Amino acid sequence: MSKKTIVVCDHIHQDGLNILANDSEINFINAADEPKDKLIAEIIPLADVAITRSSTDVDDAFLASAKKITAVVRAGVGVDNVDIHGSSKQGIVIMNVPTANTIAAVELTMTHMLSCVRTFPYAHNNLKLDRVWRRQDWYGTELKDKKLGIIGFGNIGSRVGIRSKAFEMDVLAYDPYIDASKATDLEVKYTKNFEDILDCDIITIHTPKNQETIGIIGKDEIAKMKDGVILINCARGGLYDEEALVEGLKSKKIGFAGIDV
């Protein structure tokens, strides 16, 4: 039986590369550093399976070259850069790894919240770039007793809730697709009213990116928030309207934004 060819289109952990490289039953091509035009035109036609992340779109151009591909593995959670309908029409199975970066996203969310309330970035720049230390300027505040609104209470959002309760925060979850008990069993308040989230001191979002969630926080929603609100997004780009986010930061309506998408 001929060997199957697996192409890695984007950078993945070295342990994963080692597993593929050491498997004598497959042909392994690491194309993570190849230009995208070369990847699509010359390498994808050789593949039986492609492993992608955010840097490679499974779009019309990709699918047109995917003559042999039977499966695309998205080495992460989101599949918003994958044409699932087009892939299905070609008989290509799409797989993702829903819990691959759960803890990393949770911990980064907590890091952003701490950095914002304790003004770490400004204090860092003050000392490293300005070469002065004005301690009185960077006291910041505490997470304790702050009201946290979590949009999306799945694998990541629920873990953020647990950790935030440990910081003695007042935590409120909004997720119309879960039973309220998933939140209340963790001593997290639950709401079906999105307006309740807009009244929080800190808002963090942990949803997929789809037609329902793109731009879920925009100009109108920001206008209803508290002055100096902190917004966190460690999910997907586009969930916050970026123009509205920039406008809110410039006007100081938004005190801080922590973004990693």
Protein Blocks (a to p, Z undefined) as FASTA:
>chain_A
ZZdddddfbdcdfklmmmmmmmmkbccddfklgcfklmmmmmmmmpmbdcddfklccdfk
lmmmmmmbcbdcdebfblklbcfklmmmnopacdddfklmmmmmmmmmmmmmmmmmnomm
mmmmmmmmnopacfklmnopafehpacddehjafklmmmmmmmmmnopacddddfkbcfk
lmmmnopacdfbfklmmmpfbdcddddddfklgokacfklmmmpcehiacddfkbghkac
fklmmmmmmnomambdcddZZ
